[in-house]
């Protein structure tokens, strides 16, 4: 950490580091799978419409 948190035990700091790493890996996975899939789906919808305006229901 850039600025270590005061008052944490070594075990707590290690657990926090572990959870932070897991959260970062999950966010990266989410960006590379779920978000990209959603963008590809929107792109396909746009291409299927061939530029026609979509009407809101």
Phi and psi in degrees as GROMACS dihedral restraints (atoms count N, CA, C in turn):
[ dihedral_restraints ]
;  ai    aj    ak    al  type     phi  dphi    fc
    3     4     5     6     1   -64.4    20    10
    4     5     6     7     1   -43.9    20    10
    6     7     8     9     1  -127.9    20    10
    7     8     9    10     1    98.5    20    10
    9    10    11    12     1   -56.1    20    10
   10    11    12    13     1   139.5    20    10
   12    13    14    15     1   -75.7    20    10
   13    14    15    16     1   130.8    20    10
   15    16    17    18     1   -79.5    20    10
   16    17    18    19     1   146.7    20    10
   18    19    20    21     1    91.7    20    10
   19    20    21    22     1    -1.5    20    10
   21    22    23    24     1   -90.6    20    10
   22    23    24    25     1   142.0    20    10
   24    25    26    27     1   -75.4    20    10
   25    26    27    28     1   167.4    20    10
   27    28    29    30     1   -60.4    20    10
   28    29    30    31     1   -41.3    20    10
   30    31    32    33     1   -63.8    20    10
   31    32    33    34     1   -40.5    20    10
   33    34    35    36     1   -66.4    20    10
   34    35    36    37     1   -42.1    20    10
   36    37    38    39     1   -63.9    20    10
   37    38    39    40     1   -40.0    20    10
   39    40    41    42     1   -66.9    20    10
   40    41    42    43     1   -40.8    20    10
   42    43    44    45     1   -63.8    20    10
   43    44    45    46     1   -41.7    20    10
   45    46    47    48     1   -62.8    20    10
   46    47    48    49     1   -41.2    20    10
   48    49    50    51     1   -63.4    20    10
   49    50    51    52     1   -41.4    20    10
   51    52    53    54     1   -63.7    20    10
   52    53    54    55     1   -48.8    20    10
   54    55    56    57     1   -64.3    20    10
   55    56    57    58     1   -40.3    20    10
   57    58    59    60     1   -61.6    20    10
   58    59    60    61     1   -41.1    20    10
   60    61    62    63     1   -65.0    20    10
   61    62    63    64     1   -42.0    20    10
   63    64    65    66     1   -63.8    20    10
   64    65    66    67     1   -42.6    20    10
   66    67    68    69     1   -63.2    20    10
   67    68    69    70     1   -41.5    20    10
   69    70    71    72     1   -63.6    20    10
   70    71    72    73     1   -41.8    20    10
   72    73    74    75     1   -65.4    20    10
   73    74    75    76     1   -39.7    20    10
   75    76    77    78     1   -65.1    20    10
   76    77    78    79     1   -43.3    20    10
   78    79    80    81     1   -62.2    20    10
   79    80    81    82     1   -39.8    20    10
   81    82    83    84     1   -65.0    20    10
   82    83    84    85     1   -43.6    20    10
   84    85    86    87     1   -59.9    20    10
   85    86    87    88     1   -45.5    20    10
   87    88    89    90     1   -59.7    20    10
   88    89    90    91     1   -45.4    20    10
   90    91    92    93     1   -62.1    20    10
   91    92    93    94     1   -39.5    20    10
   93    94    95    96     1   -84.0    20    10
   94    95    96    97     1   -11.3    20    10
   96    97    98    99     1  -119.2    20    10
   97    98    99   100     1   -70.9    20    10
   99   100   101   102     1   -62.2    20    10
  100   101   102   103     1   -49.4    20    10
  102   103   104   105     1   -65.3    20    10
  103   104   105   106     1   -45.0    20    10
  105   106   107   108     1   -65.4    20    10
  106   107   108   109     1   -38.4    20    10
  108   109   110   111     1   -61.5    20    10
  109   110   111   112     1   -42.3    20    10
  111   112   113   114     1   -64.2    20    10
  112   113   114   115     1   -42.1    20    10
  114   115   116   117     1   -65.9    20    10
  115   116   117   118     1   -39.3    20    10
  117   118   119   120     1   -64.2    20    10
  118   119   120   121     1   -39.0    20    10
  120   121   122   123     1   -63.2    20    10
  121   122   123   124     1   -45.7    20    10
  123   124   125   126     1   -61.8    20    10
  124   125   126   127     1   -39.5    20    10
  126   127   128   129     1   -62.6    20    10
  127   128   129   130     1   -43.8    20    10
  129   130   131   132     1   -62.6    20    10
  130   131   132   133     1   -40.3    20    10
  132   133   134   135     1   -62.6    20    10
  133   134   135   136     1   -41.9    20    10
  135   136   137   138     1   -64.5    20    10
  136   137   138   139     1   -41.5    20    10
  138   139   140   141     1   -68.3    20    10
  139   140   141   142     1   -35.4    20    10
  141   142   143   144     1   -65.9    20    10
  142   143   144   145     1   -32.7    20    10
  144   145   146   147     1   -78.2    20    10
  145   146   147   148     1   -11.3    20    10
  147   148   149   150     1    50.3    20    10
  148   149   150   151     1    37.9    20    10
  150   151   152   153     1    86.5    20    10
  151   152   153   154     1    -2.5    20    10
  153   154   155   156     1   -68.5    20    10
  154   155   156   157     1   146.4    20    10
  156   157   158   159     1   -73.5    20    10
  157   158   159   160     1   137.6    20    10
  159   160   161   162     1   -88.9    20    10
  160   161   162   163     1   137.2    20    10
  162   163   164   165     1   -91.9    20    10
  163   164   165   166     1   138.4    20    10
  165   166   167   168     1   -83.6    20    10
  166   167   168   169     1   139.4    20    10
